[in-house]
Amino acid sequence: MANQQPDHTQDRPAEFQEEEDYVGQDEVAEEVEGDEGGEPMSEDEDDQAGPAGGEGGQSVLVDDSVQGFFDHREDVYAVAIHPTQQHLVASGGGDDKCYLWRLDNGEKVFDLGVHTDSVSAIGFSNDGQYVASAGLDGKVIVHNVSNGQHVVTLEGPTEITWLEWHPRGPIVLVGSEDATIWMWQVPSGNCMGVLTGHGESVTCGQFTPDGKTIVSGSSDGSFAVWNPKTATAQLRIGSEDARFHSAPITALADGSARLVHLGNGRILASLDGHTDSVETIGFCNTMPWAATGSVDGTISIWDVTTMQIRSTLRHDDAVTKVIWHETAPLLTSASTDKTVRVWDARTGECLKVWRGHQAPIMDLAITRDGNRAVTASDDGTALVFAA
């Protein structure tokens, strides 16, 4: 991996130039302190490159990014990479705006409409024809990727917390603060169902890889499995079950993850390894492993055949996102410690630490080859890092 990266700090606005089978049974320690090349930097060191000097004793921003997008003027909450045109990125943020832009040169391709409240989630349809943004205004705005034209605006729920596309067709699924899940067909905008049954905000959810089932989790501690054709719950496990969660589910998990068999609802294992809530979770495509990332700053790598922790990886603050590489047992993670890290899950070794943000990283996307990572940050920027 290259040690020298282009300096993009001058591209920033003035204010920034300062310092998937998910839970199927069939898919079903050592501690690592940082990257192999040395101790992780402290927060004070994180804002400096070399001596705290330069002219006037000012610290110098460490920026490992190779490109960035700087049109947002408030926190950036969500990023997504086009499934086939991997140079295209969509982002949305607290300025109520979303954009389509290029990760290779940072140029804006299209403005993707304006919400009346923060953009909380964004994503491309599986075929890449559409991009949808969801907001705290309760709206989903869909655009055509090829020409940037508005396709349809979908309304119904209150504040939307997440958005997912069907893996095989143009169907949008969202979860809301009002405890409902909504499903629409695109481009017609026909509502295909409203799923009700959770008692509080639906904090996470998705289609299974075959598209035949929906799974969701709620801040009331309940987990549900739905039939999308009938919009009815096939299975519900709540906090009243002593084997399950007694705290809000934030990533189809809480402070301790549960491995659930979708066919019969049996709880296969409790993956207890964190001291605070789990914010992100993912299953490895190449090995029978899972990763859970927590507010406690750790990532646990689990062997789901033995239900044991293989290794514990450490950030300096809360872990906000983990993503497995498609063709290798490598994991990319993002954190509120302002870094992106790449790990070899076989050994627990930290292969790379990328810095460049001046505030917590809220979202992360990687290209299919794993060679590019795109981040969304509270500093109002989206940055691109290259292996």
Secondary structure per residue as TSV (DSSP state, phi and psi in degrees):
chain	resnum	aa	ss	phi	psi
A	1	M	-	360.0	141.4
A	2	A	-	-69.3	142.6
A	3	N	S	-91.5	-27.1
A	4	Q	-	-103.5	124.7
A	5	Q	-	-120.7	148.8
A	6	P	-	-59.5	146.2
A	7	D	-	-89.7	116.6
A	8	H	-	-107.8	14.5
A	9	T	G	-64.7	-28.6
A	10	Q	G	-73.2	-17.6
A	11	D	G	-77.2	-13.9
A	12	R	S	-78.4	154.5
A	13	P	-	-60.2	162.2
A	14	A	G	-56.4	-36.8
A	15	E	G	-68.6	-12.9
A	16	F	G	-108.5	5.2
A	17	Q	S	-87.8	-3.5
A	18	E	-	-80.0	172.3
A	19	E	-	-39.2	360.0
A	20	E	-	360.0	-17.6
A	21	D	-	-56.3	127.1
A	22	Y	-	-85.9	-57.1
A	23	V	S	-131.5	35.6
A	24	G	-	-83.8	147.2
A	25	Q	T	-62.5	-32.3
A	26	D	T	-66.2	-19.7
A	27	E	-	-91.2	-10.4
A	28	V	-	-77.4	360.0
A	29	A	-	360.0	152.1
A	30	E	E	-106.6	159.3
A	31	E	E	-111.3	134.1
A	32	V	E	-115.6	128.8
A	33	E	-	-91.4	-22.4
A	34	G	S	173.7	-160.6
A	35	D	B	-76.1	152.6
A	36	E	T	-63.1	-25.5
A	37	G	T	-77.8	-4.7
A	38	G	S	160.0	178.8
A	39	E	-	-71.4	144.5
A	40	P	-	-61.6	147.6
A	41	M	-	-70.8	148.3
A	42	S	-	-76.5	172.9
A	43	E	H	-63.5	-34.5
A	44	D	H	-67.0	-42.2
A	45	E	H	-70.3	-27.4
A	46	D	H	-63.1	-24.4
A	47	D	T	-93.9	8.6
A	48	Q	-	-129.5	155.0
A	49	A	S	-125.4	109.3
A	50	G	S	77.8	-153.7
A	51	P	S	-64.4	149.8
A	52	A	S	-76.1	76.8
A	53	G	-	-141.3	-124.3
A	54	G	S	76.4	-173.9
A	55	E	G	-70.2	131.2
A	56	G	G	72.6	10.7
A	57	G	G	73.6	14.9
A	58	Q	-	-76.5	143.0
A	59	S	-	-75.2	155.8
A	60	V	-	-111.2	131.5
A	61	L	-	-67.5	129.2
A	62	V	-	-83.1	119.9
A	63	D	-	-132.0	101.8
A	64	D	-	-89.0	-0.2
A	65	S	-	-69.3	151.1
A	66	V	S	-103.2	-12.0
A	67	Q	E	-164.8	168.0
A	68	G	E	-162.9	166.8
A	69	F	E	-127.1	127.1
A	70	F	-	-126.1	17.7
A	71	D	-	-77.7	-22.7
A	72	H	-	-67.4	146.2
A	73	R	-	-115.4	3.9
A	74	E	S	-139.5	-174.0
A	75	D	-	-50.8	139.6
A	76	V	E	-100.3	122.9
A	77	Y	E	-102.9	-23.3
A	78	A	E	-146.9	139.8
A	79	V	E	-136.8	152.9
A	80	A	E	-149.7	146.8
A	81	I	E	-108.1	136.9
A	82	H	-	-57.6	138.4
A	83	P	S	-66.8	-26.6
A	84	T	S	-120.4	-36.9
A	85	Q	-	-95.0	83.0
A	86	Q	T	-69.9	-2.2
A	87	H	T	-88.2	-5.6
A	88	L	E	-99.1	133.1
A	89	V	E	-129.1	141.4
A	90	A	E	-112.8	141.5
A	91	S	E	-141.0	152.7
A	92	G	E	-146.3	154.5
A	93	G	E	-156.4	-166.6
A	94	G	T	-72.8	-7.9
A	95	D	T	-84.6	8.0
A	96	D	S	71.2	11.1
A	97	K	E	-113.9	157.2
A	98	C	E	-139.7	150.5
A	99	Y	E	-136.7	155.9
A	100	L	E	-111.3	126.3
A	101	W	E	-144.9	171.1
A	102	R	E	-102.1	132.2
A	103	L	T	-79.7	-16.8
A	104	D	T	-79.5	-29.4
A	105	N	T	-133.0	-0.8
A	106	G	-	75.2	5.3
A	107	E	-	-77.4	139.7
A	108	K	E	-73.3	132.3
A	109	V	E	-95.5	-50.3
A	110	F	E	-146.7	147.4
A	111	D	E	-80.6	131.1
A	112	L	E	-106.2	51.1
A	113	G	E	76.1	171.7
A	114	V	E	-128.8	129.0
A	115	H	-	-85.5	172.4
A	116	T	S	-103.4	6.9
A	117	D	S	-155.3	175.0
A	118	S	-	-53.5	142.6
A	119	V	E	-82.5	115.9
A	120	S	E	-96.0	-21.5
A	121	A	E	-156.2	153.0
A	122	I	E	-150.9	147.2
A	123	G	E	-167.8	154.0
A	124	F	E	-95.5	146.2
A	125	S	-	-63.9	158.8
A	126	N	T	-59.9	-32.7
A	127	D	T	-88.5	-3.1
A	128	G	S	79.6	5.2
A	129	Q	S	-73.0	-34.9
A	130	Y	E	-122.4	155.8
A	131	V	E	-130.0	135.4
A	132	A	E	-123.0	138.5
A	133	S	E	-117.4	142.2
A	134	A	E	-121.9	143.3
A	135	G	E	-130.7	166.7
A	136	L	T	-70.9	-3.6
A	137	D	T	-83.2	0.4
A	138	G	S	80.9	11.9
A	139	K	E	-110.9	148.1
A	140	V	E	-115.7	122.3
A	141	I	E	-111.1	123.5
A	142	V	E	-110.3	133.5
A	143	H	E	-124.5	155.4
A	144	N	E	-82.6	127.6
A	145	V	T	-68.7	-35.9
A	146	S	T	-67.9	-34.1
A	147	N	T	-128.0	-1.7
A	148	G	-	74.8	7.4
A	149	Q	-	-74.3	142.1
A	150	H	E	-66.0	133.3
A	151	V	E	-103.1	-52.9
A	152	V	E	-164.7	148.6
A	153	T	E	-111.9	126.9
A	154	L	E	-108.6	132.1
A	155	E	E	-134.0	156.9
A	156	G	-	161.5	-58.2
A	157	P	S	-78.7	179.4
A	158	T	S	-91.0	-134.1
A	159	E	S	-61.3	125.3
A	160	I	E	-91.0	131.3
A	161	T	E	-100.5	-25.6
A	162	W	E	-156.9	162.2
A	163	L	E	-141.7	137.6
A	164	E	E	-140.0	147.7
A	165	W	E	-100.1	149.9
A	166	H	-	-62.4	140.5
A	167	P	S	-69.1	-13.0
A	168	R	S	-128.1	-12.1
A	169	G	S	-143.5	168.8
A	170	P	S	-80.8	69.2
A	171	I	E	-125.3	130.0
A	172	V	E	-105.2	136.5
A	173	L	E	-124.4	132.8
A	174	V	E	-136.8	153.7
A	175	G	E	-114.2	151.5
A	176	S	E	-130.6	159.9
A	177	E	T	-64.1	-21.0
A	178	D	T	-85.5	14.7
A	179	A	S	76.0	14.9
A	180	T	E	-113.2	159.5
A	181	I	E	-122.2	130.9
A	182	W	E	-116.9	147.4
A	183	M	E	-137.1	126.3
A	184	W	E	-126.4	154.6
A	185	Q	E	-97.7	139.8
A	186	V	T	-118.2	136.0
A	187	P	T	-95.0	-1.7
A	188	S	T	-65.4	-29.9
A	189	G	-	81.0	6.3
A	190	N	-	-64.9	131.6
A	191	C	E	-77.5	121.5
A	192	M	E	-93.5	-7.4
A	193	G	E	161.3	151.1
A	194	V	E	-121.6	117.5
A	195	L	E	-95.1	121.9
A	196	T	E	-124.6	146.4
A	197	G	-	159.8	-26.5
A	198	H	-	-75.5	155.6
A	199	G	S	-96.4	-16.5
A	200	E	S	-140.1	-169.5
A	201	S	-	-49.4	135.4
A	202	V	E	-86.4	104.5
A	203	T	E	-89.1	-18.4
A	204	C	E	-158.6	153.5
A	205	G	E	179.0	164.7
A	206	Q	E	-174.1	164.7
A	207	F	E	-78.5	149.3
A	208	T	-	-71.0	161.9
A	209	P	T	-57.0	-28.1
A	210	D	T	-84.8	-4.9
A	211	G	S	75.6	4.9
A	212	K	S	-93.0	-7.3
A	213	T	-	-143.3	149.5
A	214	I	E	-117.2	136.4
A	215	V	E	-119.2	145.9
A	216	S	E	-148.7	156.5
A	217	G	E	-133.6	154.1
A	218	S	E	-132.5	159.7
A	219	S	T	-70.3	-9.0
A	220	D	T	-83.4	3.3
A	221	G	S	85.9	8.9
A	222	S	-	-99.2	152.3
A	223	F	E	-125.3	136.8
A	224	A	E	-136.3	148.3
A	225	V	E	-118.5	128.0
A	226	W	E	-121.1	149.6
A	227	N	E	-94.1	111.6
A	228	P	T	-66.6	-23.5
A	229	K	T	-71.3	-37.5
A	230	T	T	-103.9	-8.7
A	231	A	T	57.8	34.8
A	232	T	E	-120.0	153.5
A	233	A	E	-81.7	127.9
A	234	Q	E	-90.5	-23.7
A	235	L	E	-155.5	138.8
A	236	R	E	-140.7	128.6
A	237	I	E	-120.1	126.4
A	238	G	-	-116.3	177.1
A	239	S	T	-67.7	-14.5
A	240	E	T	-70.1	-18.4
A	241	D	S	-79.6	116.8
A	242	A	T	-61.7	-21.2
A	243	R	T	-79.7	-14.8
A	244	F	S	-105.4	-164.6
A	245	H	-	-74.3	144.4
A	246	S	S	-114.1	8.0
A	247	A	S	-130.0	167.8
A	248	P	-	-55.8	142.1
A	249	I	-	-91.8	122.7
A	250	T	S	-110.0	-21.9
A	251	A	S	-147.6	45.9
A	252	L	S	56.6	32.7
A	253	A	-	-169.1	164.9
A	254	D	-	-131.1	-140.4
A	255	G	S	-57.8	-23.0
A	256	S	S	-133.8	131.8
A	257	A	E	-84.1	152.0
A	258	R	E	-120.2	136.5
A	259	L	E	-100.6	118.2
A	260	V	E	-118.6	136.9
A	261	H	-	-84.5	120.1
A	262	L	T	-69.0	-28.4
A	263	G	T	-68.6	-42.2
A	264	N	T	-122.7	-0.4
A	265	G	-	77.3	5.9
A	266	R	-	-70.9	134.4
A	267	I	E	-82.0	112.0
A	268	L	E	-79.6	-34.4
A	269	A	E	-165.5	154.1
A	270	S	E	-105.4	119.2
A	271	L	E	-96.4	76.4
A	272	D	-	-88.5	107.8
A	273	G	-	-149.9	-0.2
A	274	H	-	-118.9	158.5
A	275	T	S	-105.3	2.0
A	276	D	S	-148.0	179.8
A	277	S	-	-63.7	145.6
A	278	V	E	-87.2	124.5
A	279	E	E	-103.7	-16.4
A	280	T	E	-154.4	147.1
A	281	I	E	-151.5	150.3
A	282	G	E	-162.7	152.1
A	283	F	E	-106.3	137.1
A	284	C	-	-71.0	139.8
A	285	N	S	-80.6	-22.2
A	286	T	S	-110.1	-15.7
A	287	M	S	-138.7	159.0
A	288	P	S	-79.9	61.2
A	289	W	E	-126.4	154.9
A	290	A	E	-130.8	154.9
A	291	A	E	-125.5	134.8
A	292	T	E	-122.4	130.4
A	293	G	E	-113.3	137.6
A	294	S	E	-127.6	160.6
A	295	V	T	-62.3	-21.3
A	296	D	T	-73.9	0.7
A	297	G	S	88.3	5.3
A	298	T	E	-113.6	156.2
A	299	I	E	-119.5	126.2
A	300	S	E	-101.1	129.2
A	301	I	E	-99.6	119.1
A	302	W	E	-108.7	139.8
A	303	D	E	-91.4	110.3
A	304	V	T	-80.3	-1.4
A	305	T	T	-84.9	-31.5
A	306	T	T	-108.4	-10.5
A	307	M	T	61.4	30.3
A	308	Q	E	-114.1	152.3
A	309	I	E	-76.3	127.6
A	310	R	E	-82.5	-43.2
A	311	S	E	-160.9	160.5
A	312	T	E	-120.2	123.9
A	313	L	E	-106.3	147.2
A	314	R	E	-125.4	128.8
A	315	H	-	-98.0	174.3
A	316	D	S	-92.1	-1.8
A	317	D	S	-159.5	-171.4
A	318	A	-	-55.1	139.7
A	319	V	E	-90.8	124.5
A	320	T	E	-102.4	-22.7
A	321	K	E	-158.7	137.9
A	322	V	E	-127.2	138.9
A	323	I	E	-136.6	126.8
A	324	W	E	-80.6	144.7
A	325	H	-	-72.8	148.8
A	326	E	S	-69.4	-34.5
A	327	T	S	-121.3	11.1
A	328	A	S	-150.3	153.5
A	329	P	S	-78.8	54.1
A	330	L	E	-112.2	147.5
A	331	L	E	-128.1	133.6
A	332	T	E	-110.3	135.8
A	333	S	E	-132.6	153.8
A	334	A	E	-128.5	154.7
A	335	S	E	-147.9	160.8
A	336	T	T	-72.3	-3.6
A	337	D	T	-78.7	5.8
A	338	K	S	79.3	10.8
A	339	T	-	-116.2	157.3
A	340	V	E	-114.0	135.8
A	341	R	E	-130.8	145.1
A	342	V	E	-113.4	130.9
A	343	W	E	-123.1	145.6
A	344	D	E	-94.1	108.4
A	345	A	T	-69.6	-16.6
A	346	R	T	-69.6	-36.2
A	347	T	T	-114.3	-16.1
A	348	G	T	81.1	5.7
A	349	E	E	-74.6	135.2
A	350	C	E	-83.6	114.3
A	351	L	E	-84.7	-28.1
A	352	K	E	-157.2	141.0
A	353	V	E	-122.3	121.2
A	354	W	E	-107.7	132.1
A	355	R	-	-122.7	159.9
A	356	G	-	164.1	-27.1
A	357	H	-	-82.4	154.2
A	358	Q	S	-109.7	6.9
A	359	A	S	-152.7	169.7
A	360	P	-	-54.5	145.2
A	361	I	E	-90.2	126.4
A	362	M	E	-101.8	-23.8
A	363	D	E	-150.9	162.0
A	364	L	E	-149.8	141.8
A	365	A	E	-139.5	148.3
A	366	I	E	-129.2	152.9
A	367	T	-	-71.6	163.5
A	368	R	T	-63.8	-30.5
A	369	D	T	-83.0	-3.2
A	370	G	S	75.6	5.3
A	371	N	-	-88.7	-12.1
A	372	R	E	-130.9	137.8
A	373	A	E	-122.6	138.0
A	374	V	E	-121.1	134.4
A	375	T	E	-122.5	154.1
A	376	A	E	-119.9	132.9
A	377	S	E	-134.3	156.3
A	378	D	T	-67.3	-8.9
A	379	D	T	-81.5	3.4
A	380	G	S	85.9	10.2
A	381	T	-	-122.3	159.1
A	382	A	E	-120.4	124.7
A	383	L	E	-114.9	155.2
A	384	V	E	-115.7	129.6
A	385	F	E	-119.0	143.7
A	386	A	E	-123.3	139.9
A	387	A	-	-74.1	360.0
